[in-house]
């Protein structure tokens, strides 16, 4: 629904916007000021909306912090373990380490048949909420957060979804 609403930064590059400000805690929403990177705030907001609770215990705005908290709660799986044991499932959050203390986080929507690609839902990707496709061979993807431990399973429909934006659909 957030993607369909075309949630994006206004102005572009500001990390703010009328729709995306709801992902941010009040303490960082200062009128007229640039906002913080918001991918992890989006991750936290989606988890809270879907589950009615903060899986990591609170709203978190930093990818490294989310990774650390998930690890301490037993919710973190390094990429090599997830791929080897086929523990990557839709609903997991992928975490990227971009170096220099920078990261990115988003949701796994689908996994392809051979487990090499994922469809994603990401906040703050191209200054918007975006559906995407990522290759698991990307060395920046370092692992996954499983927000719902009792759903660890590899039995789900596999296959990448080709997204066609509404403006390009033919009736």
Residue pairs with C-beta under 8 A, 6 or more apart in sequence:
2 19
2 42
2 46
2 121
2 123
2 129
3 121
3 129
3 130
3 131
4 166
5 19
5 129
6 128
6 129
7 17
7 19
7 20
7 123
7 128
7 129
8 17
8 19
8 20
8 127
8 128
8 129
9 15
9 16
9 17
9 20
9 127
9 128
10 16
10 17
10 18
12 127
13 127
14 34
14 35
15 34
15 35
15 36
15 37
15 38
15 124
16 29
16 33
16 34
16 35
20 35
20 38
20 42
20 123
20 129
21 29
21 35
22 45
23 38
23 41
23 42
23 44
23 45
23 123
24 35
24 36
24 38
24 41
24 61
25 41
25 59
25 61
28 35
28 36
28 61
29 35
36 61
37 61
37 124
38 61
38 123
38 124
39 63
39 104
39 105
39 106
39 122
39 123
39 124
39 125
40 60
40 61
40 62
40 63
40 65
40 66
40 103
40 105
41 59
41 60
41 61
41 123
42 122
42 123
42 124
42 129
43 60
43 66
43 93
43 105
43 106
43 107
43 123
44 54
44 56
44 59
44 60
44 61
44 66
45 59
46 107
46 121
46 123
47 54
47 55
47 56
47 93
47 147
48 54
48 59
51 147
51 148
55 75
55 145
55 147
55 148
56 66
56 69
56 70
56 73
56 75
56 145
57 69
57 73
60 66
60 69
62 103
63 95
63 96
63 97
63 102
63 103
63 104
63 105
64 97
64 101
64 103
66 93
66 95
66 105
66 145
67 76
67 95
67 103
67 142
67 143
67 145
70 76
70 145
74 149
75 145
75 146
75 147
75 149
76 143
76 144
76 145
77 87
77 88
77 143
77 144
77 145
77 146
78 142
78 143
79 136
79 141
79 142
79 143
79 144
81 87
81 143
82 88
82 92
82 143
82 144
83 115
83 136
86 115
86 154
87 144
87 146
87 152
87 154
88 108
88 111
88 115
88 118
88 136
88 144
89 108
89 111
89 146
89 151
89 152
89 153
89 154
89 156
90 108
90 109
90 110
90 111
90 156
91 107
91 108
91 146
91 147
91 148
91 151
92 107
92 108
92 144
92 145
92 146
92 147
93 105
93 106
93 107
93 108
93 144
93 145
93 147
94 105
94 106
94 107
94 108
94 118
94 120
94 134
94 141
94 143
94 144
95 103
95 104
95 105
95 141
95 142
95 143
95 144
95 145
96 103
96 104
96 105
96 138
96 140
96 141
96 142
97 103
97 140
97 142
98 104
98 140
104 122
104 124
104 125
104 140
105 122
105 145
106 120
106 121
106 122
106 123
106 125
106 132
107 120
107 121
107 122
108 118
108 119
108 120
108 144
109 118
109 119
109 120
109 121
109 131
109 161
110 118
110 119
110 157
110 158
110 159
110 160
110 161
111 117
111 118
111 156
111 158
112 118
112 158
112 159
112 160
113 158
113 159
115 136
115 158
116 135
116 136
116 137
117 133
117 134
117 135
117 136
117 160
118 133
118 134
118 136
119 131
119 132
119 133
119 160
119 161
119 163
120 130
120 131
120 132
120 133
120 134
121 129
121 130
121 131
121 132
122 129
122 130
122 132
123 129
125 132
131 163
133 160
134 141
146 152
